[in-house]
Amino acid sequence: MSALKPCALALSALGIIAGSILFAQEVTLEPAKRFGSSVTGAIEGWFDNADGTHTFLIGYMNRNRNQDVDIPIGPNNRIEPGGPDMGQPTHFLAGRGWGVFTITVPKEFSVDQKFIWTLAINGMVTSIPLHLLPDYNISPFVDASNNTPPVLRLEEHGRTIQGPVADLSKAISRTATVGTPLPLKVWITDDAVYTSGTGAPPRAGRAPVTMFWAKYRGAGTVTFEKANPEVKKLATSESGFSGEAETTAKFSDPGDYVLEVTINDYSGVGGGGFQCCWTTAMVKVSVSQ
């Protein structure tokens, strides 16, 4: 086996408005390919919590344009110190995954401390630091126009989730059997705030919210009836918009899986490059034969 070769890292911090960093990431300069390329972590930024703790918002770039890849937790997918498993994905969709998971650190975590997320695949190794540099401080729960992320519930009267706060330790649990569709239903509310550079209204027929289901972890294949199910508007609105969406997931093999759902509002995927406004949540699924 040939030795793994490290990829050069490029640090960029873009989109400074009113003294605030609205977009920050660390990715490699390697160009995308159809397959046989690298996967790199991406730090979107970090935010403060009410209790004084801090949370990293983390995504990735899979440069295999036509290929989802799996990298099991271990030497080739590790976050250190403290890992290798800190809740990161093992399944990487082709392209850019925006803010797919979070890591919360205590309030004592200093600017001088950091984690390193290392990913190795196709003979290439990439590593990014996760740190609390001031320029990476973001506001993912409200933007300059007072737009806020959608609110979702994975159970009709269950707890509400708002913002890109997906955390494996807080995922709800389900059970399923191989080959039998697992129902997945989501209830959503959103303020339906829309802004654009020109002030123009949204185009006719554009949905206030869209959603996407994806495999996050698991050894087997997950097949969704619809990965992007339509969010149907409810007659009674709790907010600017209220809706629900349904789909199913089938699993090819027994084992433990994690699914992730992402809800985007009018601002689009990854908040259109600004760190607001979308919401993420995870579902753990134990699949038996």
Secondary structure, DSSP 4 states (H G I P E B T S, - for coil): -PPPEEPPEEEEEEEEETTEEEEEEEEE-PPPBSSS--EEEEEEEEEE-TTS-EEEEEEEEE-BTT--EE--SBTTEEEETT-S-SS--SEE-SEEEEEEEEEEE-TT--TT-EEEEEEEETTEEEEEEEE--GGGB--TT--TT-----EEESSTTS--EESB---GGG-EEEEEETTSPEEEEEEEEE------TT-PPPPTT--S-EEEEEEEE-SS-EEES-SS---EEPSS-SSSEEEEEEEEEEESSSEEEEEEEEEE-TT-GGGGGSS-SEEEEEEEEEEE-
